[in-house]
Amino acid sequence: MMPLLWVPVLPVPQQPFMPAVWA
């Protein structure tokens, strides 16, 4: 489930948002 919403975030310049989702 995590990788699902993590994929759409990859193309986004908001990389710092990725770790925020994992936290």
Distance bins in CASP14 RR format, pairs under 12 A and 6 or more apart:
PFRMAT RR
TARGET T0000
AUTHOR 0000-0000-0000
RMODE 2
METHOD distances of the structure
MODEL  1
1 7 0 0 0 0 0 1 0 0 0 0 0
1 21 0 0 0 0 0 1 0 0 0 0 0
2 8 0 0 0 0 0 1 0 0 0 0 0
2 9 0 0 0 0 0 1 0 0 0 0 0
2 18 0 0 0 0 0 1 0 0 0 0 0
2 19 0 0 0 0 0 1 0 0 0 0 0
2 21 1 0 0 1 0 0 0 0 0 0 0
2 22 1 0 0 1 0 0 0 0 0 0 0
2 23 0 0 0 0 0 1 0 0 0 0 0
3 9 0 0 0 0 0 1 0 0 0 0 0
3 10 0 0 0 0 1 0 0 0 0 0 0
3 18 0 0 0 0 0 1 0 0 0 0 0
3 21 0 0 0 0 0 1 0 0 0 0 0
3 22 0 0 0 0 0 1 0 0 0 0 0
4 10 0 0 0 0 0 1 0 0 0 0 0
4 21 0 0 0 0 0 1 0 0 0 0 0
5 12 0 0 0 0 0 1 0 0 0 0 0
5 17 0 0 0 0 0 1 0 0 0 0 0
5 18 0 0 0 0 1 0 0 0 0 0 0
5 20 0 0 0 0 0 1 0 0 0 0 0
5 21 1 0 0 1 0 0 0 0 0 0 0
5 22 0 0 0 0 0 1 0 0 0 0 0
6 12 0 0 0 0 0 1 0 0 0 0 0
6 14 0 0 0 0 0 1 0 0 0 0 0
6 15 0 0 0 0 0 1 0 0 0 0 0
6 17 0 0 0 0 1 0 0 0 0 0 0
6 18 1 0 0 1 0 0 0 0 0 0 0
6 19 0 0 0 0 0 1 0 0 0 0 0
6 20 0 0 0 0 0 1 0 0 0 0 0
6 21 1 0 0 1 0 0 0 0 0 0 0
6 22 0 0 0 0 1 0 0 0 0 0 0
7 18 0 0 0 0 0 1 0 0 0 0 0
7 21 0 0 0 0 0 1 0 0 0 0 0
8 14 0 0 0 0 0 1 0 0 0 0 0
8 17 0 0 0 0 0 1 0 0 0 0 0
8 18 0 0 0 0 0 1 0 0 0 0 0
8 21 0 0 0 0 0 1 0 0 0 0 0
9 15 1 0 0 1 0 0 0 0 0 0 0
9 16 0 0 0 0 0 1 0 0 0 0 0
9 17 1 0 1 0 0 0 0 0 0 0 0
9 18 1 0 1 0 0 0 0 0 0 0 0
9 19 0 0 0 0 0 1 0 0 0 0 0
9 20 0 0 0 0 1 0 0 0 0 0 0
9 21 1 0 0 1 0 0 0 0 0 0 0
9 22 0 0 0 0 0 1 0 0 0 0 0
10 17 0 0 0 0 0 1 0 0 0 0 0
10 18 1 0 0 1 0 0 0 0 0 0 0
10 21 0 0 0 0 0 1 0 0 0 0 0
11 17 0 0 0 0 0 1 0 0 0 0 0
11 18 0 0 0 0 0 1 0 0 0 0 0
12 18 0 0 0 0 1 0 0 0 0 0 0
12 21 0 0 0 0 0 1 0 0 0 0 0
14 20 0 0 0 0 1 0 0 0 0 0 0
14 21 0 0 0 0 0 1 0 0 0 0 0
15 21 0 0 0 0 0 1 0 0 0 0 0
16 22 0 0 0 0 0 1 0 0 0 0 0
16 23 0 0 0 0 0 1 0 0 0 0 0
17 23 0 0 0 0 0 1 0 0 0 0 0
END
